[in-house]
Amino acid sequence: MKKFKKKKRLIFLTLDPLNPLNIKLTKRLEEDFSIVIVTNFKLPSSYPFKNIKFDYQHNFLESFFLFFYKHIESKSEKEFIKRNVYRKYRSLINIMFRIKKLLPLPSYSSICFFLYKNKQVENGIIKPDDICITDATLRHTLSLNPLIVRASIITKKLVANVTSWDNPQYSTINTFAQKYLVWNKTNRDELTNFHKIKKNNIAIVGSIFHDYLINNYKLNAKNYRKTSNNEIVVLYAAIFPGSDEVMAADEVKFILFIGNELKKRYSNLRLIFRTYPSSENSFLYNSLREIEWIDVYEHSNYIKIPRLGNESEVISFNKEDEKIKQFHDVDVLLSAGSTFTIEFAFSNKPIIHINATVFSRNFKNSKFLERLDIYGHLKHLSPDGFDINVVGKTDDLLNNIGKLKELKSSGYNEYLKSFAKPYSKSLSRNLISHSLKNFF
């Protein structure tokens, strides 16, 4: 009789266990490991994996120490004061930021490690032979961080998953993990340059967000848009949620201006404004709804769940088929930096991208563009060599958006696809599982 090798135990420490992407990833990991989910709230009995609740509440002293961390030298962090516009005590926080820049402070990760290295909270949860995986951003795992620190010490097999392309640009990356998973070489180099993590401890696995686009025959479906062949349909994907009322309102104002300028040039234009997948402050889009040639695409299937430390968040996890259908409904994507831009690239349809850093110099008094300019990760959507796709002035946008064949044949889509999927035919969830098996 053939003996089956016992699966190693994999502890998945996450504050986002109900995210469909994490469930899909966990189902794949379950093929190779015995899974235990650790999160900060009680999961329903129908949840498909064994799970444990762990919810650490920080005391005042710990929170005080965690405030005094060193910011890394990314653009996003150096421009912290420009980002800090909503906090109640923002003036005081901005003063403290300037003082902190003058002091030889430890990293956020180092402070976490110091605070929790001797806090024995792992009993009954983590064993020395376990492999552990968690989000690489410590701000996304706040109530789990003592356990994450202890996991790195007890097992020496802690893997930090850099889940999003902007994460390496922030100061709260976990630097005490033994191994790391990233989208691509660019993110690997950012971990090395900003956080001093050795390259040989980093595996490139691509983006799990884009797994649904690999070998998906629906991407090749015929265009079934029910509109006139003479109509140019432009899709714009919003960046800011309605909950960020100031930025969302200014984004709408900017797109209204661009839309009106486009309409003057292309009388057969139809614009689809794809809202951010959250339900707050829908009234912000009323000015768009009033215009006959603008369609506001609003998400459905909203659910209210605990997520990333929030007791409840209302969010729509878009159905993959619905997104692919929308690819076919349009002629060109107008991008300002949404992750949807990278998804749309897999349709092989034309994309024109607004380089906010350059555009903000030529388009004054736009809070929206000024905010985008702060986000250092958006530079990855504006590489050299794609002048027809990446524009910095209104005139260039108006001229180039009608050049559909040139936009499509420039190679920009291929660049974006390789950014998300360096190994073009491989599913990231397979590469993650393979890396976990081979790391230790």
C-alpha positions in Angstrom: 0.0 0.0 0.0 1.3 3.4 -1.0 2.1 5.7 1.9 1.0 9.3 1.7 3.4 11.9 3.0 1.9 14.0 5.7 1.4 17.6 4.7 3.2 20.3 6.4 1.2 22.7 8.4 0.8 26.2 6.9 -0.4 29.0 9.2 -2.0 31.9 7.2 -2.1 35.0 9.3 -4.5 37.5 7.7 -7.0 40.2 8.6 -8.7 39.7 5.2 -9.8 36.0 5.3 -13.2 36.7 3.5 -11.6 38.2 0.5 -12.4 35.9 -2.5 -8.8 36.1 -3.7 -7.5 34.9 -0.4 -10.0 32.1 -0.3 -9.0 31.0 -3.8 -5.3 31.2 -2.9 -6.0 29.2 0.3 -7.8 26.5 -1.7 -4.8 26.1 -3.9 -2.4 26.0 -0.9 -4.6 23.3 0.7 -3.5 21.0 -2.1 0.1 21.1 -0.7 -0.3 22.0 3.0 -2.5 21.5 6.0 -4.1 25.0 6.4 -4.9 27.0 9.5 -6.2 30.5 9.2 -5.5 33.0 12.0 -7.5 36.2 12.0 -8.9 38.7 14.5 -12.6 37.8 14.4 -14.8 34.7 14.7 -15.4 33.3 11.2 -18.7 31.7 10.3 -19.1 27.9 10.7 -19.4 27.6 6.9 -15.9 29.0 6.4 -14.0 26.3 4.5 -10.8 26.2 6.4 -9.7 25.5 10.0 -9.3 28.8 11.8 -8.3 30.4 15.0 -9.2 33.8 16.4 -6.3 36.0 17.7 -7.0 39.7 18.4 -4.2 41.6 20.2 -5.1 45.0 21.5 -2.2 47.5 21.7 -1.7 49.5 24.8 -1.0 53.2 24.8 2.8 52.8 25.4 3.1 50.4 22.4 1.2 52.8 20.2 3.4 55.6 21.4 6.6 53.8 20.4 5.1 52.7 17.1 4.5 56.4 16.2 8.3 57.2 16.3 9.5 55.2 13.3 11.8 56.2 10.5 10.2 56.9 7.1 11.9 55.3 4.1 13.1 57.5 1.2 10.3 56.7 -1.3 8.4 59.6 -2.9 5.2 58.6 -1.1 6.9 58.7 2.3 8.9 61.9 1.7 5.7 63.6 0.7 3.8 62.4 3.8 2.7 65.9 4.8 0.9 66.3 1.5 -0.9 63.0 2.1 -1.8 63.8 5.7 -4.9 66.0 5.1 -7.7 64.2 7.0 -6.4 63.4 10.4 -7.9 65.2 13.4 -4.5 66.4 14.7 -2.8 66.7 11.4 -0.9 69.9 12.2 0.7 68.3 15.3 1.4 65.1 13.3 3.1 67.1 10.6 5.3 68.9 13.1 6.2 65.5 14.6 7.0 64.2 11.1 9.5 67.1 10.6 11.1 66.4 14.0 11.3 62.6 13.2 13.2 63.4 10.0 16.0 64.9 12.2 16.3 61.9 14.6 18.1 58.6 14.1 14.9 56.5 14.6 14.4 52.7 14.0 12.1 51.3 11.3 8.5 50.5 12.0 9.3 46.8 11.6 12.3 47.0 14.1 10.0 48.6 16.7 7.4 45.9 16.3 10.1 43.2 16.6 11.5 44.8 19.8 8.1 45.2 21.4 6.9 41.7 20.8 9.9 39.4 20.5 9.5 38.2 24.1 5.7 38.3 24.2 4.8 34.6 24.2 1.4 34.7 22.6 1.8 31.7 20.3 0.8 28.8 22.6 -1.8 26.6 21.0 -1.5 28.4 17.7 2.0 28.1 16.2 4.5 25.2 16.4 8.2 25.2 15.6 7.7 23.0 12.5 5.0 25.3 11.0 5.5 27.4 7.9 3.8 30.8 8.2 2.6 33.3 5.6 1.3 36.8 6.1 0.8 40.2 4.5 4.1 42.0 4.2 2.6 45.3 5.3 2.5 45.5 9.1 -0.3 48.1 9.1 -2.5 45.5 7.4 -1.9 43.0 10.2 -2.0 45.2 13.3 -3.8 43.0 15.8 -1.8 40.0 14.6 1.7 41.5 14.8 2.8 40.1 18.2 2.0 36.6 16.8 3.8 37.4 13.5 6.9 38.5 15.3 6.9 35.3 17.4 6.3 33.2 14.3 9.5 34.5 12.8 11.4 33.6 15.9 9.8 30.2 16.7 9.6 28.7 13.2 12.2 30.7 11.4 9.9 30.1 8.4 7.9 33.3 8.1 7.0 34.4 4.5 5.8 37.9 3.9 3.6 38.3 0.8 3.8 41.7 -0.9 0.3 41.6 -2.2 0.2 44.9 -4.1 2.5 46.8 -6.4 2.5 50.0 -4.2 3.4 48.2 -0.9 7.2 48.4 -1.2 6.9 52.2 -1.3 5.6 52.4 2.3 7.6 52.4 5.6 5.6 49.7 7.4 6.9 46.7 5.5 7.9 43.7 7.6 11.7 43.3 7.4 12.1 40.4 9.9 10.5 37.7 7.8 12.7 35.0 6.4 11.4 35.1 2.8 9.3 37.4 0.6 6.9 37.1 -2.4 6.6 40.0 -4.9 5.0 40.7 -8.2 8.1 41.4 -10.3 11.8 42.5 -10.4 10.8 46.1 -9.9 9.1 45.4 -6.6 12.0 43.1 -5.6 14.5 45.9 -6.3 12.3 48.3 -4.2 12.4 45.9 -1.3 16.2 45.8 -1.6 16.7 49.5 -2.0 14.1 50.9 0.5 14.1 48.1 3.1 17.6 46.4 2.7 16.1 43.0 2.1 18.5 40.6 0.4 17.5 39.6 -3.2 18.1 35.9 -2.6 15.3 35.9 0.0 12.8 37.3 -2.5 10.7 35.2 -4.9 8.9 36.7 -7.9 5.4 35.2 -8.2 3.4 37.8 -10.2 0.1 39.2 -9.1 -2.7 37.0 -7.8 -5.1 39.7 -8.7 -4.6 39.0 -12.4 -4.7 35.1 -12.3 -8.2 35.2 -13.7 -6.8 36.7 -16.9 -4.4 33.9 -17.6 -5.5 31.6 -20.5 -9.0 33.1 -20.3 -10.7 32.4 -23.6 -13.3 35.1 -22.9 -10.6 37.7 -23.5 -10.8 36.7 -27.2 -14.5 36.9 -27.5 -16.0 39.0 -30.3 -16.9 42.5 -29.6 -20.6 42.4 -28.7 -21.1 46.1 -27.9 -24.6 47.2 -29.0 -23.7 50.7 -30.2 -23.0 52.4 -33.5 -19.8 51.4 -35.2 -19.1 55.2 -35.5 -19.2 55.7 -31.8 -15.9 56.0 -29.8 -16.4 54.6 -26.3 -13.9 55.7 -23.7 -13.7 53.9 -20.3 -12.3 55.7 -17.3 -11.7 53.8 -14.0 -11.9 55.9 -10.9 -9.1 55.9 -8.4 -10.6 57.3 -5.3 -13.6 55.9 -3.3 -16.5 58.0 -2.4 -15.4 57.8 1.2 -12.5 60.1 0.3 -15.0 62.9 -0.6 -12.4 65.6 -1.3 -10.4 63.6 -3.7 -13.4 61.8 -5.3 -15.1 65.2 -6.0 -12.0 66.6 -7.6 -11.5 63.5 -9.7 -15.0 63.9 -11.0 -14.3 67.6 -11.7 -11.1 66.7 -13.6 -12.8 64.0 -15.7 -15.7 66.3 -16.5 -13.2 68.8 -17.9 -11.3 66.2 -19.9 -14.6 64.6 -21.1 -15.9 68.0 -22.4 -12.7 68.7 -24.2 -12.8 65.2 -25.8 -16.4 65.7 -26.8 -15.5 69.0 -28.6 -12.9 67.0 -30.6 -14.9 63.8 -31.1 -18.6 64.4 -31.4 -19.2 60.7 -31.5 -17.7 60.2 -28.0 -19.3 58.2 -25.3 -17.6 58.2 -21.9 -18.1 55.4 -19.2 -17.1 56.4 -15.7 -16.3 53.3 -13.8 -16.7 54.1 -10.1 -14.5 52.8 -7.3 -16.0 49.6 -5.9 -17.3 51.1 -2.7 -20.8 52.4 -1.9 -20.2 55.7 0.0 -21.4 59.1 -1.2 -22.9 58.1 -4.5 -24.2 61.7 -4.9 -20.7 62.7 -5.9 -21.4 61.3 -9.4 -24.7 63.3 -9.9 -23.0 65.8 -12.2 -21.8 62.9 -14.5 -25.3 61.3 -14.5 -26.8 64.5 -15.8 -24.8 64.4 -19.1 -26.4 62.4 -21.9 -23.1 61.1 -23.4 -21.7 59.9 -20.0 -22.6 56.6 -18.5 -21.8 56.0 -14.8 -21.0 52.3 -14.1 -21.8 51.5 -10.5 -20.9 48.3 -8.8 -23.4 45.9 -7.3 -23.2 42.8 -5.0 -22.0 44.9 -2.1 -21.1 43.0 1.1 -20.4 44.2 4.6 -17.5 42.3 6.2 -14.7 42.8 8.8 -11.6 43.6 6.8 -7.9 44.6 7.4 -8.7 45.6 11.0 -11.9 47.5 10.2 -14.9 46.1 12.1 -17.0 46.5 9.0 -16.3 47.6 5.4 -18.8 47.8 2.6 -17.2 46.6 -0.6 -17.9 45.0 -3.9 -15.7 42.2 -5.1 -16.3 42.4 -8.8 -17.2 39.2 -10.7 -14.5 38.4 -13.2 -16.8 37.8 -16.1 -18.4 41.2 -15.6 -15.0 42.9 -15.8 -14.1 41.0 -19.0 -17.4 41.9 -20.6 -16.6 45.6 -19.9 -13.3 45.2 -21.8 -15.3 44.3 -24.8 -17.8 47.2 -24.4 -15.3 49.9 -25.0 -12.7 51.1 -27.6 -10.1 52.6 -25.3 -9.2 53.0 -21.7 -8.3 56.4 -20.2 -6.1 55.7 -17.2 -4.9 57.9 -14.3 -3.4 55.1 -12.3 -6.1 52.6 -11.2 -4.9 49.0 -10.8 -7.8 48.3 -13.3 -5.4 49.7 -15.9 -3.2 46.6 -15.6 -6.2 44.3 -15.8 -7.4 46.1 -18.9 -4.0 45.5 -20.6 -4.8 41.8 -20.9 -7.7 42.7 -23.3 -5.0 44.0 -25.8 -7.2 47.0 -26.4 -5.8 50.6 -26.5 -4.8 52.4 -23.4 -3.9 56.1 -22.9 -2.4 56.9 -19.5 -2.2 60.3 -17.8 1.2 60.9 -16.3 0.1 62.9 -13.2 3.6 64.2 -12.4 3.9 65.9 -15.8 0.2 66.7 -16.2 0.0 68.5 -12.8 2.6 71.0 -14.1 0.5 71.8 -17.1 -2.9 71.6 -15.3 -2.9 73.9 -12.3 -5.0 73.7 -9.2 -6.0 70.1 -9.4 -5.9 68.4 -6.0 -6.6 65.1 -7.8 -3.4 65.4 -10.0 -1.3 66.7 -7.1 -2.3 63.7 -5.0 -1.5 61.3 -7.8 1.9 62.9 -8.2 2.8 61.9 -4.6 2.2 58.2 -5.2 5.6 57.0 -6.2 4.4 53.6 -7.5 2.5 55.3 -10.3 5.7 56.0 -12.1 5.7 52.3 -13.1 2.7 53.2 -15.4 4.8 55.9 -17.1 7.9 54.2 -18.5 10.0 55.8 -21.2 9.4 54.8 -24.8 5.6 54.9 -24.9 5.0 58.6 -25.7 1.8 57.9 -27.6 0.3 56.1 -24.6 1.7 58.1 -21.7 0.6 61.8 -21.9 1.5 64.8 -19.9 -0.7 67.5 -21.5 -4.3 67.9 -22.5 -3.5 68.5 -26.1 -1.5 65.3 -26.3 -4.4 63.4 -24.7 -6.9 64.8 -27.2 -4.6 64.1 -30.2 -3.5 60.6 -29.2 -6.8 59.1 -27.9 -8.1 58.8 -31.4 -5.1 56.9 -32.7 -6.4 53.5 -31.7 -4.2 51.4 -33.9 -1.0 53.2 -32.8 -2.0 53.0 -29.1 -2.7 49.2 -29.5 0.5 48.4 -31.4 3.0 50.4 -29.3 3.8 47.5 -26.9 2.4 49.3 -23.8 -0.1 46.6 -23.1 2.7 44.0 -23.2 4.7 46.0 -20.8 1.8 46.2 -18.3 1.1 42.5 -18.6 4.7 41.6 -17.9 4.6 43.9 -14.9 1.8 41.9 -13.3 2.8 38.5 -14.8 6.5 38.2 -15.4 5.9 34.5 -16.1 3.2 35.1 -18.6 1.5 31.7 -18.5 1.8 30.8 -14.8 -0.9 31.3 -12.2 0.5 33.3 -9.2 -1.3 31.0 -6.7 0.7 28.1 -8.2 3.9 30.0 -7.9 3.2 31.0 -4.3 2.6 27.4 -3.3 5.7 26.2 -5.2 7.8 28.9 -3.5 6.5 27.9 0.0 7.4 24.3 -0.6 10.9 25.2 -1.8 11.9 28.0 0.5 12.6 25.8 3.5 
